[in-house]
Amino acid sequence: MLNQKYVDLMQPVVGFLGCKTPQAWLDEAVNNLDLLMQDHANCEKKAAGTAMNLMFRYSFFTDLQVKLAQLVREEMLHYEQVLELMTKRGQQWQSISAGRYAGGLRKEVRTYEPEALIDILIIGAFVEARSCERFYALSPLVDEELGRYYKYLLKSESRHYEDYLTLALDVAKTAKLKNPEEDIENRIEHIREVEKNLILSPDDLFRFHSGVPVKAA
């Protein structure tokens, strides 16, 4: 059982997402922990790379620089920690292909600025929130060591999604969009539906952010 502090921490995260992780995905994850951990490591590295790319591309947004610098450090720390866990368990690094999740979300990014940046930041919020929700759902199902690590990740992952949303609103206000709050909320609602569909629809490739395993769909 997860204690009340984790339940309270997760309430806004679950409320932000359009759905919870299906049980079929959790069942598949428990039976494929090596693959799950490998893709988790990949996700942490990609998250750091994405944040770093944003820092270089949008260097004129000061607040974005500061928050993303912190995020890069934390994502790379998590990457190192997952690698250490893999080594401790005797798991060798292997190259695996990416799933459809990130690409499916990126298709929704508008092609003009600052709306493109706003969409990227909102998508970042959903990726972090989904990661947090899955760590939360998995923590009581896996072994004690891994469950303890997943619970450790909840605080930072939940903060990351909030940071991305704050940055999206800051960008909208800095760019002096006519109705920044309304624009952000409309995009959140749209991307929430896209993300929900990716999570609840059949997926033939099991990954950390994949949808319902095809054999269970």
C-alpha positions in Angstrom: 0.0 0.0 0.0 1.1 3.5 -0.7 0.8 5.9 2.2 -1.3 9.1 2.2 1.5 11.5 1.2 1.8 9.7 -2.2 -1.9 9.6 -2.7 -2.1 13.4 -2.0 0.9 14.0 -4.3 -0.7 12.2 -7.2 -4.2 13.7 -7.1 -3.4 16.7 -9.3 -1.3 14.5 -11.6 -4.1 12.0 -12.2 -6.6 14.9 -12.5 -4.4 16.4 -15.2 -4.3 13.3 -17.3 -7.3 12.1 -19.3 -7.1 8.5 -18.1 -5.2 6.0 -15.9 -2.9 3.4 -17.2 -4.8 0.3 -18.2 -4.3 -2.8 -16.1 -3.3 -4.8 -19.3 -0.2 -2.5 -19.6 0.7 -2.9 -15.9 0.4 -6.7 -16.3 2.7 -6.6 -19.3 5.2 -4.3 -17.5 5.5 -6.6 -14.5 6.4 -9.5 -16.9 8.9 -7.4 -18.9 10.9 -5.5 -16.3 14.2 -5.7 -18.2 12.6 -4.0 -21.3 10.8 -1.5 -19.1 14.0 -0.5 -17.3 15.9 -0.2 -20.6 13.2 2.1 -22.1 12.9 4.0 -18.9 16.7 4.8 -19.2 16.1 5.9 -22.8 13.3 8.1 -21.7 15.4 9.9 -19.1 18.2 10.5 -21.5 15.7 11.8 -24.2 14.0 14.1 -21.7 17.4 15.6 -20.8 18.2 16.0 -24.5 14.9 17.7 -25.3 15.3 20.1 -22.5 18.8 21.0 -23.6 17.7 21.5 -27.2 15.0 23.9 -26.0 17.6 25.9 -23.9 19.7 26.4 -27.0 16.8 27.1 -29.4 15.0 29.5 -27.1 17.9 31.1 -25.3 16.1 34.5 -25.1 13.6 33.1 -22.5 15.4 33.6 -19.2 13.0 31.7 -17.0 12.9 28.8 -19.4 16.8 28.6 -19.2 16.8 28.3 -15.4 14.0 25.8 -15.0 15.2 23.6 -17.9 18.8 23.6 -16.6 17.5 22.1 -13.4 15.4 19.6 -15.3 18.4 18.5 -17.4 20.4 17.8 -14.2 17.6 15.8 -12.7 16.9 13.8 -15.8 20.6 12.9 -16.2 20.8 11.9 -12.5 17.8 9.6 -13.0 19.4 8.2 -16.2 22.5 7.3 -14.2 20.4 5.8 -11.4 18.5 3.6 -13.8 21.8 2.4 -15.3 23.2 1.6 -11.9 20.1 -0.4 -11.1 20.4 -2.3 -14.4 24.1 -3.0 -13.6 23.3 -4.2 -10.1 20.7 -6.6 -11.5 23.1 -7.9 -14.1 21.1 -6.4 -17.0 23.1 -5.5 -20.1 22.4 -2.3 -22.0 20.6 -3.0 -25.3 19.5 -0.8 -28.1 15.7 -0.7 -28.6 13.5 1.2 -31.0 11.3 4.1 -29.9 7.6 3.6 -29.4 4.9 5.6 -31.0 4.0 7.8 -28.0 6.4 10.8 -28.4 6.0 10.9 -32.2 2.2 10.8 -31.8 2.3 13.8 -29.5 4.8 15.8 -31.6 2.4 15.6 -34.5 0.2 18.1 -32.7 2.8 20.8 -32.4 1.8 23.9 -34.3 4.2 25.2 -37.0 4.5 28.8 -36.0 5.9 30.6 -32.9 5.4 31.1 -30.1 2.6 28.5 -30.4 5.1 25.8 -31.4 7.1 26.3 -28.2 3.9 26.4 -26.1 2.8 23.1 -27.5 6.2 21.5 -26.9 6.0 22.6 -23.3 2.5 21.3 -22.8 3.5 18.0 -24.4 6.4 17.9 -22.0 4.0 18.3 -19.1 1.9 15.3 -20.3 5.0 13.1 -20.8 6.2 13.9 -17.2 2.7 13.5 -15.7 2.2 10.1 -17.5 5.7 8.9 -16.3 4.7 9.9 -12.8 1.4 8.1 -13.0 3.0 5.0 -14.2 5.7 5.0 -11.5 2.9 5.4 -9.0 0.9 2.5 -10.4 3.9 0.2 -10.8 5.5 0.8 -7.4 3.4 -1.7 -5.4 3.5 -4.3 -8.2 7.3 -4.6 -8.6 10.0 -5.9 -6.3 10.8 -3.8 -3.2 14.0 -2.2 -4.5 12.4 -1.1 -7.8 9.2 0.0 -6.0 11.2 2.1 -3.6 13.0 3.8 -6.5 9.7 4.5 -8.3 8.3 6.1 -5.2 11.5 8.2 -4.9 10.9 9.5 -8.5 7.3 10.7 -7.8 8.2 14.1 -6.3 10.5 15.2 -9.1 8.3 13.9 -11.9 5.2 15.7 -10.5 7.2 18.9 -10.2 8.5 18.6 -13.7 5.0 18.5 -15.2 4.0 21.6 -13.2 7.2 23.4 -14.3 6.4 22.7 -18.0 2.9 24.1 -17.6 4.2 27.2 -15.8 6.7 27.8 -18.6 4.0 27.4 -21.2 1.9 30.1 -19.6 5.0 32.3 -19.1 5.8 32.1 -22.8 2.2 32.9 -23.8 2.2 36.0 -21.5 5.7 37.1 -22.7 4.6 36.8 -26.3 1.5 38.8 -25.4 -1.0 36.4 -26.8 -4.5 37.9 -26.7 -5.9 35.4 -24.2 -2.9 33.4 -22.8 -4.8 31.4 -20.2 -7.5 30.4 -22.6 -5.0 29.4 -25.3 -3.1 27.2 -22.8 -6.3 25.6 -21.5 -7.5 24.9 -25.1 -4.2 23.3 -26.0 -4.2 21.2 -22.8 -7.7 19.9 -23.6 -6.7 19.0 -27.1 -3.4 17.3 -26.3 -5.1 15.5 -23.3 -7.4 13.7 -25.8 -4.5 12.8 -28.1 -2.4 11.5 -25.2 -5.4 9.6 -23.8 -6.0 7.9 -27.2 -2.3 6.8 -27.4 -2.6 5.3 -23.9 -5.9 3.5 -24.3 -5.6 2.2 -27.9 -3.9 -1.0 -29.0 -0.2 -0.9 -29.4 2.0 -3.7 -30.8 5.2 -2.4 -29.3 5.6 -2.5 -25.5 7.5 0.5 -24.1 7.3 2.7 -21.0 4.7 5.0 -22.6 3.0 2.5 -24.9 -0.7 1.8 -25.1 -2.7 -1.4 -24.5 -0.6 -4.4 -25.5 -2.1 -5.9 -28.7 -2.4 -9.4 -27.3 -4.6 -7.9 -24.5 -6.6 -5.4 -26.6 
